[in-house]
Amino acid sequence: MSATRYEAGLPLEVAGEPVRLDAARAVFWPRRATLLVADVHFGKAQVLREGGVPLPRGSTGADLARLDALLDRHAPRRLLVLGDLVHGRGDPDATWIARVSAWRAAHARLDCVVVRGNHDRHHDPSRLGFEVVDGSLHEGPFVFAHEPAPDPRGYVIAGHLHPGVVLRERHAPRARLPAFWFGTAVGVLPAFGRLTGSMPVRAAAGDRVFAVAADVVLPIAPPRGRPT
């Protein structure tokens, strides 16, 4: 495995389009001034606490602060969420709903769009001030979707899988990290939400995989055809 550090994000060409991979688990598409994130899962902490998991509060505020940093860094005109903006049902008086709604009101000039994911059925993102698209959104050369599956209209960029890799270094514990995964026809973003697990990437020949470690993006060469 080889790795190179990029402190300020990683410029990349996908389907002939220049994009930038941001270590905050986002992609910026300059031509359309669009910031892409996937699997935010707002409200997950509440669902876990209701299930008996003793999680501290503050995860929603932390994720919103990360979004604010991305907006400052890239100055997009649009935020496009590739599904699962929310995680579960939301009581009207839930703290996370109030925080997300206040954040949206503070960014009223920003176009905010969600390609509906499987979790978004629990709490309609339109109630939080986001435009909702069902199925997929075609903006050549890309097709934006939640579930990663090839589409004849263009190169698919999706979420849903929460891709991750395990870095193994001698004399150091293994590190499981979120990852960007770009195949020949489909690219998958890491989950933006911090309270999410990850699925090991199974890279095929020609795939490009990039791990996210703290504030850097690490291009890696995974073992071909095996989980990394």
C-alpha positions, 0 to 999 in steps of 0.5 A: 500500500502506498500513501501520499498526504494532501494537506489542503484537499485533493484535486481529482478528475472524475468523468472528465470533470475537475473536483476536489475531495475535502477531508471533511468527507465532502466533494466540491464540484467547481463548475456548478459551485456545488458541495456534495455530502452523503449520509449526514444522519441528523438525529441518529444520536437521539435514536441511539439514546432512546435505545439505551446508548449513553451518548453525549449531546452535541453531535448535531452542532458539531456536524453543522459546524463542519458544514459551516467550515466547508461553506467558508472554504469552498463558497458553494452556491448549492449544497447537495446531500446524496441521501439520508440527511436524517436518520430517524423520526423526529419529534417536533420538539427534538433539539436536533430539529431546532438546530438544523432548522435554525442553520437552514434559516441562517443560510437562506441564500444557499440552495439545499437539495436532498436526493432522498435516501432510505432513512429520509422516509422517517422525517421529510427533509422538506420540513427542514427547508431542503428541496427533495428529489426522488430517485436521482438527479442527472446533471451531465456528466454526473448522475447523483443518487443515494444508492450506488448503481450504474446509470446509462445517463452518466457517471453515478456519484452516490452514498449509502454504503459508508465506505471505509478502509483499514490501514495497516502499518508495522508497529502500529495499531490498525486504523479504520478510516472513512473513504472515497471510492471511485469505480469505473461507473460509480463513485461513493462518498464517505458518510458525512455523519460522525456517528456512522459505521463503515463498510470495507471497500472491495476495490476492483481493477482500476478503482481509485480509493482515498482514505480520510485521516483527520484533516488529510486525504490519503490516496491509497493502492488497495489490494485488488479484489479484496477488502482493504 
